[in-house]
Each structure stands twice: as C-alpha cells, then as structure tokens.
Amino acid sequence: MELVKVSNYEEMSKKASEILFDVIKENEKPVIGLATGSTPEGTYKELIQKLNGSDVDQNNITTFNLDEYVGLDKDHEQSYSYYMHENFFNHVSIPAENVHLLNGKAEDAESEVTAYEEAIDEAGLDVQLLGIGRNGHIAFNEPGTSFESLTHVVDLTPETIEDNSRFFDNLGDVPSKAFTMGLKSIMKAKKVVILIYGENKKEALQALLSGEVTEENPASVLNNHNDVTIIADAAAIGE
C-alpha cells in the first residue's frame, strides 16, 4: 500500500488521472472502474484532457461504475449515471456499449446485480478508482458488510444518507437503498487508487493505515490487496 501525499486538490486530481491514463496506455483493451462524488470530479477533468489530447483508441476502453441509487432514473440529476455523463462520458469518445452502469430502475434487482458481477468477471478490472466515507465505507459498502460481498442491494445508513443529503433538496428526497459493487468485487481489480481529501476524512485514513482488517471498517479490506495507491492531502493526513 503506497501513500502519496499531495498539497492540494489540483495535485490530487492530476496524480490520480496520471495513474488511470497510464493503465489505459499500458493495456490493449483497458477496463477501468469509476467512482462518483465530489472528490473525483477533478480527476475526470484531467483524464478527459489526457484522453482527447492523445492517440489512445477510446473504442477499446471499457468502464464499470461502483454504484447507483435504487429508484432513480438514469436521467435524474442526482443519479450516478447522470453524474458520470455530465462529468466524463459526454466529453470523451468511449462507446456507449462499453459503459457499464447499474440501472437504478431495474425491475429485477437480483438479475441486475448478477448480470453486473458476471460482466465484471468477464471483462476484468485493470484499475478501480475509489473514494472513502467518514465511517470507512467504500462504494456503498457500509460497516459490517462482508468481505465476501459481490454486487448487491444495500440499505443506506443514516450517516450516509445525511452525507448525501447535500446533493438533494431535502433529506426526505435521498434514496434509502442503492446498488453497489461488493468488497470482493472491488478486490478483483488488479490495481486500486483511493482518493482521500479533507480533514473530515482524517480518521478514515488513520483507520485504513493502521493495518487492522475488520468488517467494521470496509476500506480496511484494501490491506489485503497487493497494489493500492492512496492519494491524500495534508489535511486528511493530519499535517
């Protein structure tokens, strides 16, 4: 596990985009796992510039997203599908058929998660981009989630609902369930890059770096992975 300290958000975004772009260049048919939220927005801006300014054949890129709210249509402004198109897909030339997004309006949740996991297994993940929650959650895998979990439906905790309420008009509008790749799904990636930004993520970073592996801290499973890069700013590190 490598810790890369950055001085600001721009440096974090540049470093993360460099790692993703290197993976894309090194693989004939790269498969990248993507995350949402405010932290990776800068990474996507940088990656868009790198992709469009290069001779990389974007037709060969495949993507998988970590999660999606249950009940939100793909065009809903707070759906992760909408986020990904606004922040990334609308600005690059990756074919739509290569973009894998969980369907928040899926009629059969079990079929949706099974098919998604099978697609991950078939494609293989070369790299997975992650953020982290204050309680150590990655994707929507909350404390107590089994390390053996695959893509599944999860009930969101009050803390996570509160964290996400800033994106909605009021707390009652925040979905209470989500589709998410499981911890075992994430661990299938050959490489993991996790972005940890801001003082409010300090405890989560300390818990991850402590080396203690427990299902009460979902991110701690990354200690069992052989290629993890943590990119964190001074505030998150506690300096």
FIKOLZA-1660 file (N, C-alpha, C; in steps of 0.1 Angstrom, whole numbers, plus 5000, padded with zeros to 4 digits):
% residues 239
   i   px   py   pz ch aa at
   1 5008 4988 5000  A  M  N
   1 5000 5000 5000  A  M CA
   1 5009 5012 5000  A  M  C
   2 5007 5021 4990  A  E  N
   2 5015 5033 4988  A  E CA
   2 5007 5045 4992  A  E  C
   3 5013 5054 5000  A  L  N
   3 5006 5066 5004  A  L CA
   3 5013 5078 4996  A  L  C
   4 5006 5085 4988  A  V  N
   4 5011 5096 4980  A  V CA
   4 5005 5109 4987  A  V  C
   5 5013 5117 4992  A  K  N
   5 5008 5130 4998  A  K CA
   5 5008 5141 4988  A  K  C
   6 4997 5148 4987  A  V  N
   6 4996 5159 4978  A  V CA
   6 4993 5172 4986  A  V  C
   7 4996 5183 4980  A  S  N
   7 4995 5196 4988  A  S CA
   7 4981 5202 4985  A  S  C
   8 4974 5198 4975  A  N  N
   8 4961 5204 4972  A  N CA
   8 4953 5195 4963  A  N  C
   9 4940 5200 4961  A  Y  N
   9 4931 5192 4953  A  Y CA
   9 4935 5190 4938  A  Y  C
  10 4941 5201 4933  A  E  N
  10 4945 5200 4919  A  E CA
  10 4956 5190 4917  A  E  C
  11 4965 5189 4927  A  E  N
  11 4976 5179 4926  A  E CA
  11 4971 5165 4927  A  E  C
  12 4961 5164 4936  A  M  N
  12 4955 5150 4938  A  M CA
  12 4948 5146 4924  A  M  C
  13 4941 5155 4918  A  S  N
  13 4934 5152 4906  A  S CA
  13 4944 5148 4895  A  S  C
  14 4955 5156 4894  A  K  N
  14 4965 5153 4884  A  K CA
  14 4971 5139 4886  A  K  C
  15 4975 5137 4898  A  K  N
  15 4982 5124 4901  A  K CA
  15 4972 5112 4898  A  K  C
  16 4960 5113 4902  A  A  N
  16 4950 5102 4900  A  A CA
  16 4948 5100 4885  A  A  C
  17 4947 5111 4878  A  S  N
  17 4945 5110 4863  A  S CA
  17 4957 5104 4856  A  S  C
  18 4969 5107 4861  A  E  N
  18 4981 5101 4855  A  E CA
  18 4981 5086 4857  A  E  C
  19 4977 5081 4869  A  I  N
  19 4977 5067 4871  A  I CA
  19 4967 5060 4862  A  I  C
  20 4955 5066 4861  A  L  N
  20 4944 5060 4853  A  L CA
  20 4949 5060 4838  A  L  C
  21 4955 5071 4834  A  F  N
  21 4959 5072 4820  A  F CA
  21 4970 5062 4817  A  F  C
  22 4979 5060 4826  A  D  N
  22 4990 5050 4824  A  D CA
  22 4984 5036 4822  A  D  C
  23 4974 5033 4831  A  V  N
  23 4968 5020 4829  A  V CA
  23 4961 5018 4816  A  V  C
  24 4955 5029 4811  A  I  N
  24 4948 5029 4798  A  I CA
  24 4958 5027 4787  A  I  C
  25 4970 5034 4788  A  K  N
  25 4980 5033 4777  A  K CA
  25 4987 5019 4778  A  K  C
  26 4988 5013 4789  A  E  N
  26 4996 5000 4791  A  E CA
  26 4988 4988 4786  A  E  C
  27 4974 4989 4785  A  N  N
  27 4966 4978 4782  A  N CA
  27 4959 4980 4768  A  N  C
  28 4959 4969 4760  A  E  N
  28 4953 4970 4747  A  E CA
  28 4938 4973 4748  A  E  C
  29 4932 4966 4758  A  K  N
  29 4917 4968 4760  A  K CA
  29 4915 4971 4775  A  K  C
  30 4918 4983 4779  A  P  N
  30 4918 4987 4793  A  P CA
  30 4903 4987 4799  A  P  C
  31 4902 4982 4811  A  V  N
  31 4889 4982 4818  A  V CA
  31 4891 4990 4831  A  V  C
  32 4884 5001 4833  A  I  N
  32 4886 5010 4844  A  I CA
  32 4873 5011 4852  A  I  C
  33 4875 5010 4865  A  G  N
  33 4864 5011 4875  A  G CA
  33 4863 5026 4879  A  G  C
  34 4851 5032 4879  A  L  N
  34 4850 5046 4882  A  L CA
  34 4841 5048 4894  A  L  C
  35 4843 5060 4900  A  A  N
  35 4836 5064 4912  A  A CA
  35 4829 5077 4910  A  A  C
  36 4820 5080 4919  A  T  N
  36 4813 5093 4918  A  T CA
  36 4816 5101 4931  A  T  C
  37 4809 5113 4932  A  G  N
  37 4811 5121 4943  A  G CA
  37 4819 5133 4939  A  G  C
  38 4821 5143 4948  A  S  N
  38 4828 5155 4945  A  S CA
  38 4843 5153 4944  A  S  C
  39 4849 5143 4951  A  T  N
  39 4863 5142 4951  A  T CA
  39 4869 5138 4937  A  T  C
  40 4863 5129 4929  A  P  N
  40 4869 5125 4916  A  P CA
  40 4866 5135 4905  A  P  C
  41 4858 5145 4907  A  E  N
  41 4855 5154 4896  A  E CA
  41 4867 5160 4889  A  E  C
  42 4877 5164 4897  A  G  N
  42 4889 5170 4891  A  G CA
  42 4897 5159 4884  A  G  C
  43 4897 5147 4889  A  T  N
  43 4904 5136 4882  A  T CA
  43 4898 5134 4868  A  T  C
  44 4885 5135 4867  A  Y  N
  44 4878 5133 4854  A  Y CA
  44 4882 5144 4844  A  Y  C
  45 4882 5156 4849  A  K  N
  45 4886 5168 4841  A  K CA
  45 4900 5166 4835  A  K  C
  46 4909 5161 4843  A  E  N
  46 4923 5159 4839  A  E CA
  46 4923 5147 4829  A  E  C
  47 4916 5137 4832  A  L  N
  47 4916 5125 4823  A  L CA
  47 4910 5128 4810  A  L  C
  48 4900 5136 4809  A  I  N
  48 4894 5140 4797  A  I CA
  48 4904 5147 4788  A  I  C
  49 4912 5156 4794  A  Q  N
  49 4922 5163 4786  A  Q CA
  49 4933 5153 4781  A  Q  C
  50 4937 5144 4789  A  K  N
  50 4947 5134 4786  A  K CA
  50 4942 5125 4774  A  K  C
  51 4930 5120 4775  A  L  N
  51 4924 5111 4765  A  L CA
  51 4923 5118 4752  A  L  C
  52 4917 5130 4752  A  N  N
  52 4914 5137 4740  A  N CA
  52 4926 5143 4733  A  N  C
  53 4936 5145 4741  A  G  N
  53 4949 5150 4736  A  G CA
  53 4959 5140 4732  A  G  C
  54 4954 5127 4732  A  S  N
  54 4964 5116 4729  A  S CA
  54 4958 5108 4717  A  S  C
  55 4966 5098 4712  A  D  N
  55 4962 5089 4702  A  D CA
  55 4956 5076 4707  A  D  C
  56 4952 5076 4720  A  V  N
  56 4946 5064 4726  A  V CA
  56 4933 5061 4718  A  V  C
  57 4931 5048 4714  A  D  N
  57 4918 5044 4708  A  D CA
  57 4908 5042 4719  A  D  C
  58 4899 5052 4720  A  Q  N
  58 4889 5051 4731  A  Q CA
  58 4879 5040 4729  A  Q  C
  59 4878 5035 4716  A  N  N
  59 4869 5024 4714  A  N CA
  59 4872 5012 4721  A  N  C
  60 4885 5011 4726  A  N  N
  60 4889 4999 4733  A  N CA
  60 4888 5000 4748  A  N  C
  61 4883 5011 4753  A  I  N
  61 4882 5013 4768  A  I CA
  61 4868 5008 4772  A  I  C
  62 4868 5001 4783  A  T  N
  62 4856 4997 4790  A  T CA
  62 4855 5002 4804  A  T  C
  63 4844 5006 4809  A  T  N
  63 4842 5012 4822  A  T CA
  63 4831 5005 4830  A  T  C
  64 4833 5004 4843  A  F  N
  64 4823 5000 4853  A  F CA
  64 4822 5010 4864  A  F  C
  65 4810 5013 4868  A  N  N
  65 4808 5022 4879  A  N CA
  65 4805 5014 4892  A  N  C
  66 4809 5020 4903  A  L  N
  66 4808 5013 4916  A  L CA
  66 4793 5011 4920  A  L  C
  67 4785 5021 4918  A  D  N
  67 4772 5021 4925  A  D CA
  67 4761 5030 4918  A  D  C
  68 4749 5028 4923  A  E  N
  68 4738 5037 4918  A  E CA
  68 4727 5036 4928  A  E  C
  69 4720 5047 4930  A  Y  N
  69 4708 5048 4939  A  Y CA
  69 4697 5039 4933  A  Y  C
  70 4690 5031 4941  A  V  N
  70 4678 5024 4937  A  V CA
  70 4667 5034 4936  A  V  C
  71 4660 5033 4925  A  G  N
  71 4648 5042 4924  A  G CA
  71 4650 5054 4915  A  G  C
  72 4662 5058 4912  A  L  N
  72 4665 5070 4904  A  L CA
  72 4667 5066 4890  A  L  C
  73 4659 5073 4881  A  D  N
  73 4661 5071 4866  A  D CA
  73 4675 5076 4862  A  D  C
  74 4680 5070 4852  A  K  N
  74 4694 5074 4847  A  K CA
  74 4695 5089 4843  A  K  C
  75 4684 5095 4840  A  D  N
  75 4684 5109 4837  A  D CA
  75 4681 5118 4849  A  D  C
  76 4678 5113 4861  A  H  N
  76 4677 5121 4873  A  H CA
  76 4690 5128 4876  A  H  C
  77 4689 5141 4879  A  E  N
  77 4701 5148 4881  A  E CA
  77 4710 5143 4892  A  E  C
  78 4704 5136 4902  A  Q  N
  78 4712 5130 4913  A  Q CA
  78 4716 5116 4911  A  Q  C
  79 4712 5110 4899  A  S  N
  79 4717 5096 4897  A  S CA
  79 4731 5096 4893  A  S  C
  80 4738 5085 4896  A  Y  N
  80 4752 5085 4893  A  Y CA
  80 4755 5083 4878  A  Y  C
  81 4745 5078 4871  A  S  N
  81 4746 5077 4856  A  S CA
  81 4746 5092 4851  A  S  C
  82 4737 5100 4856  A  Y  N
  82 4737 5114 4851  A  Y CA
  82 4751 5121 4855  A  Y  C
  83 4755 5119 4867  A  Y  N
  83 4768 5124 4871  A  Y CA
  83 4779 5120 4862  A  Y  C
  84 4780 5107 4858  A  M  N
  84 4791 5102 4850  A  M CA
  84 4790 5108 4836  A  M  C
  85 4779 5110 4831  A  H  N
  85 4777 5116 4817  A  H CA
  85 4781 5130 4817  A  H  C
  86 4777 5137 4828  A  E  N
  86 4780 5152 4829  A  E CA
  86 4795 5154 4831  A  E  C
  87 4801 5146 4839  A  N  N
  87 4815 5148 4843  A  N CA
  87 4825 5141 4835  A  N  C
  88 4821 5131 4827  A  F  N
  88 4831 5123 4820  A  F CA
  88 4826 5118 4806  A  F  C
  89 4816 5110 4805  A  F  N
  89 4813 5103 4793  A  F CA
  89 4809 5112 4782  A  F  C
  90 4802 5123 4785  A  N  N
  90 4798 5133 4774  A  N CA
  90 4810 5140 4768  A  N  C
  91 4821 5139 4774  A  H  N
  91 4833 5146 4769  A  H CA
  91 4844 5138 4763  A  H  C
  92 4841 5125 4762  A  V  N
  92 4851 5115 4756  A  V CA
  92 4844 5107 4746  A  V  C
  93 4851 5098 4740  A  S  N
  93 4845 5090 4729  A  S CA
  93 4844 5075 4732  A  S  C
  94 4843 5072 4744  A  I  N
  94 4841 5058 4748  A  I CA
  94 4828 5053 4743  A  I  C
  95 4827 5042 4736  A  P  N
  95 4814 5038 4731  A  P CA
  95 4804 5034 4742  A  P  C
  96 4791 5038 4739  A  A  N
  96 4781 5036 4750  A  A CA
  96 4780 5021 4754  A  A  C
  97 4783 5012 4744  A  E  N
  97 4781 4998 4748  A  E CA
  97 4793 4993 4757  A  E  C
  98 4803 5001 4758  A  N  N
  98 4814 4997 4767  A  N CA
  98 4813 5003 4781  A  N  C
  99 4802 5011 4783  A  V  N
  99 4800 5018 4795  A  V CA
  99 4790 5010 4804  A  V  C
 100 4795 5005 4815  A  H  N
 100 4786 4997 4824  A  H CA
 100 4782 5005 4836  A  H  C
 101 4769 5007 4837  A  L  N
 101 4763 5015 4848  A  L CA
 101 4751 5006 4854  A  L  C
 102 4750 5006 4867  A  L  N
 102 4739 4999 4873  A  L CA
 102 4726 5007 4870  A  L  C
 103 4715 4999 4868  A  N  N
 103 4703 5006 4864  A  N CA
 103 4694 5007 4877  A  N  C
 104 4693 5020 4882  A  G  N
 104 4686 5023 4894  A  G CA
 104 4671 5019 4893  A  G  C
 105 4666 5018 4881  A  K  N
 105 4651 5015 4879  A  K CA
 105 4649 5000 4874  A  K  C
 106 4659 4992 4876  A  A  N
 106 4658 4978 4872  A  A CA
 106 4646 4971 4879  A  A  C
 107 4638 4964 4871  A  E  N
 107 4626 4958 4877  A  E CA
 107 4630 4946 4885  A  E  C
 108 4641 4939 4881  A  D  N
 108 4645 4927 4889  A  D CA
 108 4659 4930 4894  A  D  C
 109 4660 4933 4907  A  A  N
 109 4672 4937 4913  A  A CA
 109 4682 4926 4913  A  A  C
 110 4677 4914 4916  A  E  N
 110 4686 4902 4916  A  E CA
 110 4693 4899 4903  A  E  C
 111 4685 4900 4892  A  S  N
 111 4691 4898 4879  A  S CA
 111 4701 4909 4876  A  S  C
 112 4698 4921 4880  A  E  N
 112 4706 4933 4877  A  E CA
 112 4720 4931 4883  A  E  C
 113 4720 4927 4896  A  V  N
 113 4733 4926 4903  A  V CA
 113 4741 4913 4898  A  V  C
 114 4734 4903 4895  A  T  N
 114 4741 4891 4890  A  T CA
 114 4747 4893 4876  A  T  C
 115 4740 4900 4867  A  A  N
 115 4745 4903 4854  A  A CA
 115 4757 4912 4855  A  A  C
 116 4756 4922 4864  A  Y  N
 116 4767 4931 4866  A  Y CA
 116 4780 4924 4870  A  Y  C
 117 4779 4916 4880  A  E  N
 117 4790 4909 4885  A  E CA
 117 4796 4900 4874  A  E  C
 118 4787 4893 4867  A  E  N
 118 4792 4885 4856  A  E CA
 118 4800 4893 4845  A  E  C
 119 4795 4905 4843  A  A  N
 119 4802 4914 4833  A  A CA
 119 4816 4918 4838  A  A  C
 120 4816 4920 4851  A  I  N
 120 4829 4924 4857  A  I CA
 120 4839 4912 4856  A  I  C
 121 4834 4900 4859  A  D  N
 121 4843 4888 4858  A  D CA
 121 4848 4886 4844  A  D  C
 122 4839 4888 4834  A  E  N
 122 4842 4886 4820  A  E CA
 122 4852 4896 4815  A  E  C
 123 4851 4908 4819  A  A  N
 123 4860 4919 4814  A  A CA
 123 4873 4920 4822  A  A  C
 124 4872 4918 4835  A  G  N
 124 4883 4920 4844  A  G CA
 124 4886 4935 4846  A  G  C
 125 4889 4939 4858  A  L  N
 125 4891 4953 4861  A  L CA
 125 4906 4955 4862  A  L  C
 126 4912 4964 4854  A  D  N
 126 4926 4967 4854  A  D CA
 126 4929 4977 4866  A  D  C
 127 4919 4986 4868  A  V  N
 127 4921 4996 4879  A  V CA
 127 4908 5000 4884  A  V  C
 128 4907 5002 4897  A  Q  N
 128 4894 5007 4903  A  Q CA
 128 4897 5020 4911  A  Q  C
 129 4890 5031 4907  A  L  N
 129 4891 5043 4915  A  L CA
 129 4881 5043 4926  A  L  C
 130 4885 5048 4938  A  L  N
 130 4876 5048 4950  A  L CA
 130 4877 5061 4957  A  L  C
 131 4867 5064 4964  A  G  N
 131 4867 5074 4975  A  G CA
 131 4865 5067 4988  A  G  C
 132 4863 5074 4999  A  I  N
 132 4861 5068 5012  A  I CA
 132 4852 5076 5020  A  I  C
 133 4843 5070 5027  A  G  N
 133 4834 5077 5036  A  G CA
 133 4840 5079 5050  A  G  C
 134 4834 5088 5057  A  R  N
 134 4839 5091 5071  A  R CA
 134 4839 5078 5080  A  R  C
 135 4830 5069 5077  A  N  N
 135 4829 5057 5085  A  N CA
 135 4837 5045 5078  A  N  C
 136 4845 5049 5068  A  G  N
 136 4853 5038 5061  A  G CA
 136 4846 5031 5050  A  G  C
 137 4833 5036 5047  A  H  N
 137 4827 5029 5036  A  H CA
 137 4833 5032 5023  A  H  C
 138 4834 5022 5014  A  I  N
 138 4838 5023 5000  A  I CA
 138 4827 5019 4991  A  I  C
 139 4824 5026 4980  A  A  N
 139 4812 5025 4973  A  A CA
 139 4801 5026 4983  A  A  C
 140 4790 5018 4983  A  F  N
 140 4780 5018 4994  A  F CA
 140 4781 5006 5003  A  F  C
 141 4793 5001 5005  A  N  N
 141 4796 4991 5014  A  N CA
 141 4798 4996 5028  A  N  C
 142 4788 4995 5036  A  E  N
 142 4788 5002 5050  A  E CA
 142 4795 4992 5060  A  E  C
 143 4798 4998 5071  A  P  N
 143 4804 4989 5082  A  P CA
 143 4796 4977 5085  A  P  C
 144 4802 4966 5086  A  G  N
 144 4795 4953 5088  A  G CA
 144 4793 4945 5075  A  G  C
 145 4796 4951 5064  A  T  N
 145 4795 4944 5051  A  T CA
 145 4805 4933 5050  A  T  C
 146 4801 4921 5045  A  S  N
 146 4810 4910 5044  A  S CA
 146 4821 4913 5034  A  S  C
 147 4833 4909 5037  A  F  N
 147 4844 4910 5027  A  F CA
 147 4842 4901 5015  A  F  C
 148 4833 4892 5016  A  E  N
 148 4829 4883 5005  A  E CA
 148 4818 4888 4997  A  E  C
 149 4813 4900 4999  A  S  N
 149 4802 4905 4992  A  S CA
 149 4805 4908 4978  A  S  C
 150 4795 4905 4969  A  L  N
 150 4796 4908 4955  A  L CA
 150 4786 4919 4952  A  L  C
 151 4783 4923 4940  A  T  N
 151 4774 4934 4937  A  T CA
 151 4760 4930 4943  A  T  C
 152 4754 4940 4950  A  H  N
 152 4742 4937 4958  A  H CA
 152 4734 4950 4960  A  H  C
 153 4722 4948 4966  A  V  N
 153 4714 4960 4970  A  V CA
 153 4717 4962 4985  A  V  C
 154 4719 4975 4989  A  V  N
 154 4722 4978 5003  A  V CA
 154 4712 4988 5008  A  V  C
 155 4709 4987 5021  A  D  N
 155 4701 4998 5028  A  D CA
 155 4712 5008 5033  A  D  C
 156 4710 5020 5030  A  L  N
 156 4720 5030 5033  A  L CA
 156 4718 5034 5048  A  L  C
 157 4729 5037 5055  A  T  N
 157 4729 5041 5069  A  T CA
 157 4724 5055 5070  A  T  C
 158 4719 5059 5082  A  P  N
 158 4715 5073 5084  A  P CA
 158 4727 5083 5081  A  P  C
 159 4739 5078 5085  A  E  N
 159 4751 5087 5083  A  E CA
 159 4753 5090 5068  A  E  C
 160 4752 5079 5060  A  T  N
 160 4755 5080 5046  A  T CA
 160 4744 5089 5039  A  T  C
 161 4731 5086 5044  A  I  N
 161 4720 5094 5038  A  I CA
 161 4722 5109 5042  A  I  C
 162 4727 5112 5054  A  E  N
 162 4729 5126 5058  A  E CA
 162 4740 5132 5049  A  E  C
 163 4751 5124 5047  A  D  N
 163 4762 5128 5039  A  D CA
 163 4758 5132 5025  A  D  C
 164 4749 5124 5020  A  N  N
 164 4745 5126 5006  A  N CA
 164 4733 5136 5004  A  N  C
 165 4728 5140 5016  A  S  N
 165 4716 5149 5015  A  S CA
 165 4720 5163 5009  A  S  C
 166 4733 5167 5010  A  R  N
 166 4737 5180 5004  A  R CA
 166 4734 5180 4989  A  R  C
 167 4733 5169 4983  A  F  N
 167 4730 5169 4968  A  F CA
 167 4715 5169 4965  A  F  C
 168 4707 5168 4975  A  F  N
 168 4692 5168 4973  A  F CA
 168 4686 5180 4979  A  F  C
 169 4673 5183 4975  A  D  N
 169 4666 5195 4981  A  D CA
 169 4663 5193 4996  A  D  C
 170 4660 5181 5000  A  N  N
 170 4658 5178 5014  A  N CA
 170 4661 5164 5017  A  N  C
 171 4663 5161 5030  A  L  N
 171 4667 5148 5035  A  L CA
 171 4658 5137 5030  A  L  C
 172 4645 5140 5029  A  G  N
 172 4635 5130 5025  A  G CA
 172 4636 5126 5011  A  G  C
 173 4643 5134 5003  A  D  N
 173 4644 5130 4989  A  D CA
 173 4656 5120 4986  A  D  C
 174 4664 5118 4996  A  V  N
 174 4676 5110 4994  A  V CA
 174 4672 5095 4994  A  V  C
 175 4675 5087 4984  A  P  N
 175 4671 5073 4984  A  P CA
 175 4677 5066 4996  A  P  C
 176 4670 5056 5000  A  S  N
 176 4674 5048 5012  A  S CA
 176 4681 5035 5008  A  S  C
 177 4681 5032 4995  A  K  N
 177 4687 5019 4991  A  K CA
 177 4696 5023 4979  A  K  C
 178 4706 5014 4976  A  A  N
 178 4715 5016 4965  A  A CA
 178 4720 5002 4960  A  A  C
 179 4723 5002 4947  A  F  N
 179 4731 4991 4942  A  F CA
 179 4745 4994 4944  A  F  C
 180 4753 4984 4947  A  T  N
 180 4768 4987 4949  A  T CA
 180 4776 4974 4945  A  T  C
 181 4787 4977 4939  A  M  N
 181 4797 4966 4938  A  M CA
 181 4801 4962 4952  A  M  C
 182 4803 4949 4955  A  G  N
 182 4807 4945 4968  A  G CA
 182 4822 4946 4970  A  G  C
 183 4826 4943 4983  A  L  N
 183 4840 4944 4986  A  L CA
 183 4848 4934 4978  A  L  C
 184 4843 4922 4977  A  K  N
 184 4850 4912 4969  A  K CA
 184 4851 4916 4954  A  K  C
 185 4840 4923 4949  A  S  N
 185 4840 4928 4935  A  S CA
 185 4852 4938 4934  A  S  C
 186 4853 4947 4943  A  I  N
 186 4863 4957 4942  A  I CA
 186 4877 4951 4943  A  I  C
 187 4879 4941 4952  A  M  N
 187 4892 4935 4953  A  M CA
 187 4896 4927 4941  A  M  C
 188 4887 4925 4932  A  K  N
 188 4891 4918 4919  A  K CA
 188 4900 4927 4910  A  K  C
 189 4899 4940 4912  A  A  N
 189 4907 4949 4904  A  A CA
 189 4922 4946 4906  A  A  C
 190 4930 4947 4895  A  K  N
 190 4944 4945 4896  A  K CA
 190 4951 4956 4904  A  K  C
 191 4945 4968 4903  A  K  N
 191 4951 4980 4909  A  K CA
 191 4940 4988 4915  A  K  C
 192 4942 4994 4927  A  V  N
 192 4932 5003 4933  A  V CA
 192 4938 5016 4936  A  V  C
 193 4931 5027 4933  A  V  N
 193 4935 5040 4936  A  V CA
 193 4924 5047 4944  A  V  C
 194 4928 5051 4956  A  I  N
 194 4918 5057 4965  A  I CA
 194 4921 5071 4969  A  I  C
 195 4912 5080 4967  A  L  N
 195 4913 5094 4969  A  L CA
 195 4908 5098 4983  A  L  C
 196 4916 5104 4991  A  I  N
 196 4912 5108 5005  A  I CA
 196 4915 5123 5007  A  I  C
 197 4905 5131 5007  A  Y  N
 197 4907 5145 5007  A  Y CA
 197 4899 5152 5018  A  Y  C
 198 4906 5161 5026  A  G  N
 198 4900 5169 5036  A  G CA
 198 4901 5164 5050  A  G  C
 199 4900 5173 5060  A  E  N
 199 4902 5170 5074  A  E CA
 199 4891 5160 5079  A  E  C
 200 4879 5161 5073  A  N  N
 200 4868 5152 5077  A  N CA
 200 4871 5137 5074  A  N  C
 201 4881 5134 5066  A  K  N
 201 4884 5121 5062  A  K CA
 201 4897 5116 5070  A  K  C
 202 4901 5124 5079  A  K  N
 202 4914 5121 5087  A  K CA
 202 4913 5107 5094  A  K  C
 203 4902 5106 5102  A  E  N
 203 4900 5093 5109  A  E CA
 203 4899 5081 5100  A  E  C
 204 4892 5083 5089  A  A  N
 204 4891 5072 5080  A  A CA
 204 4904 5067 5074  A  A  C
 205 4913 5077 5071  A  L  N
 205 4926 5074 5066  A  L CA
 205 4935 5067 5077  A  L  C
 206 4934 5073 5089  A  Q  N
 206 4942 5067 5100  A  Q CA
 206 4938 5052 5102  A  Q  C
 207 4925 5050 5102  A  A  N
 207 4920 5036 5104  A  A CA
 207 4925 5027 5093  A  A  C
 208 4925 5032 5080  A  L  N
 208 4930 5024 5069  A  L CA
 208 4945 5021 5070  A  L  C
 209 4952 5031 5075  A  L  N
 209 4967 5029 5076  A  L CA
 209 4971 5021 5088  A  L  C
 210 4962 5020 5098  A  S  N
 210 4965 5012 5110  A  S CA
 210 4969 4998 5107  A  S  C
 211 4964 4993 5096  A  G  N
 211 4966 4979 5092  A  G CA
 211 4956 4969 5098  A  G  C
 212 4948 4974 5107  A  E  N
 212 4938 4965 5113  A  E CA
 212 4927 4962 5102  A  E  C
 213 4925 4949 5100  A  V  N
 213 4915 4945 5090  A  V CA
 213 4902 4940 5097  A  V  C
 214 4891 4947 5095  A  T  N
 214 4879 4943 5102  A  T CA
 214 4867 4947 5093  A  T  C
 215 4857 4939 5093  A  E  N
 215 4845 4943 5085  A  E CA
 215 4838 4955 5091  A  E  C
 216 4841 4959 5103  A  E  N
 216 4835 4972 5108  A  E CA
 216 4842 4984 5101  A  E  C
 217 4852 4982 5094  A  N  N
 217 4858 4992 5086  A  N CA
 217 4860 4987 5072  A  N  C
 218 4850 4989 5063  A  P  N
 218 4850 4983 5050  A  P CA
 218 4863 4985 5042  A  P  C
 219 4868 4998 5043  A  A  N
 219 4880 5001 5035  A  A CA
 219 4893 4993 5039  A  A  C
 220 4892 4988 5051  A  S  N
 220 4904 4980 5057  A  S CA
 220 4907 4968 5049  A  S  C
 221 4897 4963 5041  A  V  N
 221 4900 4951 5033  A  V CA
 221 4911 4954 5022  A  V  C
 222 4913 4967 5019  A  L  N
 222 4923 4970 5010  A  L CA
 222 4937 4967 5014  A  L  C
 223 4939 4965 5028  A  N  N
 223 4951 4960 5033  A  N CA
 223 4955 4946 5028  A  N  C
 224 4945 4939 5023  A  N  N
 224 4947 4925 5017  A  N CA
 224 4950 4925 5002  A  N  C
 225 4950 4937 4996  A  H  N
 225 4953 4939 4982  A  H CA
 225 4967 4942 4980  A  H  C
 226 4973 4937 4969  A  N  N
 226 4987 4939 4967  A  N CA
 226 4991 4951 4958  A  N  C
 227 4982 4959 4954  A  D  N
 227 4985 4971 4946  A  D CA
 227 4975 4982 4949  A  D  C
 228 4977 4989 4960  A  V  N
 228 4968 5000 4964  A  V CA
 228 4976 5013 4965  A  V  C
 229 4972 5024 4958  A  T  N
 229 4978 5037 4959  A  T CA
 229 4967 5046 4966  A  T  C
 230 4971 5052 4978  A  I  N
 230 4963 5061 4985  A  I CA
 230 4968 5075 4981  A  I  C
 231 4960 5084 4976  A  I  N
 231 4964 5098 4973  A  I CA
 231 4956 5106 4983  A  I  C
 232 4964 5113 4992  A  A  N
 232 4957 5120 5003  A  A CA
 232 4964 5134 5005  A  A  C
 233 4956 5144 5009  A  D  N
 233 4962 5157 5011  A  D CA
 233 4966 5159 5025  A  D  C
 234 4973 5169 5028  A  A  N
 234 4979 5172 5042  A  A CA
 234 4968 5172 5052  A  A  C
 235 4956 5177 5049  A  A  N
 235 4946 5178 5059  A  A CA
 235 4941 5164 5063  A  A  C
 236 4939 5155 5053  A  A  N
 236 4935 5142 5056  A  A CA
 236 4946 5134 5064  A  A  C
 237 4958 5137 5060  A  I  N
 237 4969 5130 5067  A  I CA
 237 4971 5135 5081  A  I  C
 238 4966 5148 5084  A  G  N
 238 4967 5153 5097  A  G CA
 238 4979 5162 5099  A  G  C
 239 4984 5168 5088  A  E  N
 239 4996 5176 5089  A  E CA
 239 4992 5191 5087  A  E  C
% end
